[in-house]
């Protein structure tokens, strides 16, 4: 995000420019044309990958401990599907085909569905550089459809062995961890609740509820994690919070923040061998563009009237400048910052430096709390989600030992999670049209077209937030041209 935030050539739209640039489409067109096309494309892609899984398994029968390809069965084909590079980043690194197939075979022999679980879809990250609102857009729909593809493909292969089963033979459970982290980054509870409700609405609208469901992280743990583990988890978190505070606050220096970050890597209580920068430093740099800053909220409330463009410009300037002090600026008291904001004549260098330091303190504090919460899962005797869902194959959005990392669609060389960006249709390298996610600053900065929904009954919960953008590499000169692009063939492949 730092690259986009500091790129002076990327200009985000003013409210007037946004209104002039956007295209509004009817909710009927979304529901009757775009959604069916997305679902049909996902089904076709899933069926094609399932068929290819059988071919690949036949080429690798030896890795399944078999003497010949004719001994392969549904369990092997399903395992091969999980190894598909369109779905998994790392299955081949942490799993053997033989062990995975053996686990699947046990489920099939018992007539049990193949269940999968992944923590994801917490809330739309509250950064104005990432999205224009807090509701799910087509980026989240794209994520749900990727999970559907995996479950649907497994279902197709499973039914070849057990055609009599009347229900779906595979289901993905998304463990939404929004209420786990929202207080740490300043996202209100009601925004998290609305986000979850809209995700469930999309699952129903897509008609994939047999294959994809959502469970709340806190509700799941409170209902299924043994009380002893819940107490241990809380104890680990509290102890880690104290430990990180004692280690990290003494080296905090807002005048030399990069030096402070360097020191944190030497103080890590549980250093990460593959990340020499350190967990704390990496997380803090990510949270800079994630948290809601209380100090900026106070400034916005003190300013004369709401002005999104003004608030966005201040946010962008300060987040892009957060690790570099304003030269020769003498910080002033925060009351003086608020007085200057209320006057409406801009902020002095001293006020800007005061704000920068305040933001740095807030993100430093958030990082300590976030690290403690993450550690409460990592150091628990049993991984909590797997304990609550013991039969589920554990997936993740980050590569971790013993878990399968989901392949994320890329654009501009970036892998942006649905909730950390904004939906966009753009050209693939081979010229097709694909749906992916990018920060909104990277979209508006190059002239992408925002597409909003005329939604009289607020079904989508978006308001003026775009459902998606059209990247400039897709030439759209009219509404009919846009409709043609979005109802034609779409690219689902993710492997490079």
C-alpha angles and dihedrals in degrees: 000000000000090000093053095041093053096043103108090195092066106084118182119218121266114228090261093048090048091054092048094047102044128096118213119212129186123259087234091060091051094048099039101036116014098041095047090048092051091048094045091049091050092049092049093047092048092051091049092050091048090053091048091049088064091052093048092047089054089055092050102038090129091063087060091057093251129137096217140009093248089071092065119113143176094289091058093047092050091049090051090052089055088053091054109125089221087066109023133047098190116009090121092054099056104022136053116222090232096054093044092049091048091055091048092047090058090055093049093047089054092046090241124148119250105248125196131185135198132173106230147116098062099159137303103287109251100238119119088212091061104043141357094231147007101255125099114260132185090297089071090044088054090051092050090049091053090056089045090053091056095046093042092050091050089049092054093051094042092053091059086069099032108026093160096068107113098203135057110290095212136039135180118213114204108206102208107210098185095116088050094062110016097094090051092058098034099251108150119242093238091056090053091048093050091047091053092047091052092048089055090046090055092049090054093044091051090048094230101120091118089062106031130038136168127228126184113242096223094044091049094051094044091051101041113016112093113254091240091059092046089055091046091050092052090047093051090049094049093046092047091049091055092044095050092045092052091049103039107036095062091059094045109118116166090194092058105025097157090055088049091052090050091054093051090065089059092050100047108134090210108024120201111233095207093049111058090177089065134237094266096052094044093049094046092053089052094047091054086078096036112052129078106238113225090203092056090048090055091050092050091049091051094050120096103268131327116305117168094188092053093047092046092051091052093047092049094047094049099042090048090049100038096111095044122067120226105256117249090356116142110208116237131208114281092242087061090052090054092047091053091047090051092051089060095218097113131266126286121236088256091054091048091051090049090052093047091053092046091051091049091053091049095050091044090054092046090052092053091051093044093050091051092051093049091048091053088067098037096052098040112115089243126030102253102221092047089047091053093043101032097167096049123103103237118235128180141187090230125055108259133164112265094015133089113240114221115233110243121211112249133218128175086003091299131117105211120180116232094247093047096057148017130274117257136173111217141155120278121224090265094050102260125123118258135180117229142139133260134163110276090236088062090051102044091038091067097039102263116173116246114219117204130184127243094224112170094177096040092238092154095044091221107117105182093344109115119248086213144331131240112228116226092247087073106071109218118173099162143019091253090053090052091051091051092052094048097047096048129083115311129203114243099168115113105171116102 
